[in-house]
């Protein structure tokens, strides 16, 4: 399951998970569609992952082929604002899952940690955020790509700034964390 915003490296991570689970442990692997929304829907939105799933250009495709949601809440998106926790736990059990691997950011991790405790679910969390703001991690999926793009933009702006004798400002994402700005700024010569 991928949750939160998309970023570079998600399809590669899903592919790695699949091949390790299948080749080393002989497991059947499902991909949940559209983040936790896939577990809320009835019928449950999922696909069985196979070797054929990863043929072609999927590895180089951006985003996540499973889809994602970044609503950041267990509340229903319809007008009734109902808590979907029990529906998600029920879907986990209905699919007969032995564990759920979540690739997500800090918000997704908090939501699924709550669900794991509430439903006694086995969850493995893989940090994914360009902001690199998930605690106890050095680097998350997506961060390196974000720094690369920002550094490339700085390189492009630098030559223009010099040519026109100007100073320029590059604004980068990062929400409450300044890791992209710091890392790309250092790489760009700040």
N, C-alpha and C positions, 0 to 999 in steps of 0.2 A: 504494500500500500504506500503510495506517495501522497504526501499531504503538505499543504502550504503552497507558496509560490514555486514556479518552476525555475530551474537553473541548469547549467551544464553539468553533465555527468550522471543524471538520473537513470537514463536507459542503460548506461554502462554498469551502474550499480545493480540494477534489476537483473541484467544479464549475468553478472558475476554471482549473485545470490542463486539464481536458477541453476547454473552449471555446477556450483559446489554442492547444492542440495541434491541434484539429480545424479551427478557422476560419483560423488563420494558416499552419499547416504541413500541413494535410490528413492528419494522422496518424490511425491507428487507435489507440484508447486502451483498455486493459484495466484493470479494477479487480481487484486480488488480494483475495480474501476472507480474513478472519480473520488479518491480518498475515502473518508468515512461515510460520505454520501452513498457509496456503493453498498455499504453494509446496512444502511437505513432502508434502501429501496427494497420493494418486494415485487417480483422476485429479486433476490440479491444480485447485484451487478458484479460479475467476476468472470474470468476466463482461466482455463487451465493452460499454463505455459508449457510449451514444447520446444524442441530444438528448432523447429520451423518458425516459431515466433521470432527468433533472433537471426534469421537468415536475411540477406540483403543489407540495406543501408541503415537499419534500425540503430546500430551502434553509433553512427554519426549524426543521427537525427536529434535535434534539440528538444528540450522540454521532456515530457514523460508520456510515453505511448499509453500508459494506463489512465491518464487524466489525473486531475487533482482538484482539491477545493481548498480555499483559504478563508473560509467563513470564521474560523477560530472559535467555534462554539459547538456544544452538543445540542443546542436548541434547534428546533425545527425551523426551517426558513420560511414556512408558511405562516399565516396569521395566528395560528393557535399557540406558537412559541413553546411547544411541548418538548420536554427533555427526551432525547433519543438514546440515552445510555442503555436502557434495557433492550431496545431494538438492535443495537450494535452487538451487545453481548449475546443476544439470542442468535444473531446471524453467525457469529464466531462458532457457536456450538452447533448450529444447524449444518454448517459446512464441515464439521468434524475436524476443525483445525487443531493441531498440536501446538501451534505458536503462530504469532503474527509479527512480521518484520515491518516496522514503520520507518520510512525514510522521510524525515520531516525536521522542522525547525523547533525553536523553543516552545511556541504555542502548541504545536501538534504534540510535542513530547509531554507537556503538562496534561493535555486532554487525555491522551492515551495512558498515561501513568494512572490517572484517576480511574479510568475504565479497567485497567489491569487489576487494581486493588479491589474495585467494586465487584467485578465478575470473576476474579481469580483466573485471569487470562495470562498466558505466557507471551510476553512481548519482548522483542529485541528492537532497540532503537538505534538508527543510524543517523547521525547529525547531518542535516542538509540545510544550509542557509548561506547566501552570499554574505550576510552580515558577520558570519563567524562568531556568533554570540551565544552559542550553546555551551553552558558551563562544563568544565572538566574535559574540554576537547582542545586540541592544538589547531586543527584545521578541519573544516567541514566541506562536504561535497558542495561545489558551486563557488566557494570562496576564491580558489585559484583562478578560475575562469573570469570572475568579476575583476580581480586585480589585473589580470592580463589585458582585459578590454580597457580598463581605466588607464593603465600604463601606455597602451597603444594610443589612446586618445591624447594623453599628455605629450607623447613623442610628436604626434601630428600638430598639436597646438604650439609646441615649442618652436618649431621652424617658422611658423607663421608669426608668432610673437616677436622673434628675432628679426624677421624680415621687415616688420612694421614698427619696430622699436616700441612694443607695447607689452604690458603685463596682462595676463589672462587668468581667469579663474575657471577651474573645472570642478563642477559639483558632482559628487558621486553619491550613490545610495549607501545605506548602512543603518538606517533607523536610529537606534540609540547607541550604536557602536561605531567607532571610528576606524575600524581595522582596514577597510578598503582604502580610505583616505591615507592612513599612515603607510601601508605597504606600497601602494602605487606612488605616493609622494616620494618615498625613499627611492624606489626604482626609477622614478622620473628625475631624480637629481635634487630634490628639495633638501 
